[in-house]
Amino acid sequence: MYDRLDDIPVLASRQRKVVAAHYNHVQKALKRLGPEIRLSLPGLKHLDLIMQKNAWIIVDRVLNDYPVVAWTGFEVQGRDSLHEDIGCEIKFYHANASMIMNRALEAMDLMLGEQLGELDDMRPASVISINKDRK
């Protein structure tokens, strides 16, 4: 588990929202693929995205997994709808972190979709019979 966020100074921190579809996709992937997922971000040399239940962190693997940006403090307590965006805190550890955030989230969504799709393809299909003669 990645736990260095508190050890490294934050350049800036902002309260923002994460698109509900991204949040839901990550939570589904974490339940099906494991408690931590690490993806290499295509087109972003030596940057990886680490996803955990309580934080998503873009790290520079060449610099010993130094964080670049992190989404933390997801406000899901009392959440009663899946379509509303999720409040969170975004911590910036690099001056240019904001330039890669959207690109990283788009890549994350595509790669998680592929991994979950492959997992679904490996599962045996189950068919539920419907008894038409029920009265």
LINPEBEL-V145948 format. One line per field, one symbol per residue. ss: DSSP state (H for helix, E for strand, C for the rest). phi: phi as a letter, one per 20 degrees, with the letter a starting at -180 (. if undefined). burial: + if it has 16 or more other C-alpha atoms within 10 Angstrom, else -. A space follows every 50 residues. Layout:
# LINPEBEL-V145948
ss->???
phi->???
burial->???
This chain:
# LINPEBEL-V145948
ss->CCCCCCCCCCCEEEEEEECHHHHHHHHHHHHHHCCEEEEECCCCCCEEEE EECCEEEEEEHHHCCEEEEEEECCCCCCCCCCCCCEEEEEEECCCCHHHC HHHHHHHHHHHHHHHHHHHHHHCCCCCCCCCCCCC
phi->.ecegeedfefbbcebcdggfffffffffffedpfbccceefndgldcdd dcgdadceceffellffdbbdclfedfmfcbeeefdfbdddddcfdgffd gffffffgfffffffffffffefffcdefdefefc
burial->----+----+------++-+-++--++-++-----++-+++-----++++ ++--++++++----++++++++-+----------+++++++++------- ---++-++--++---+-------------------
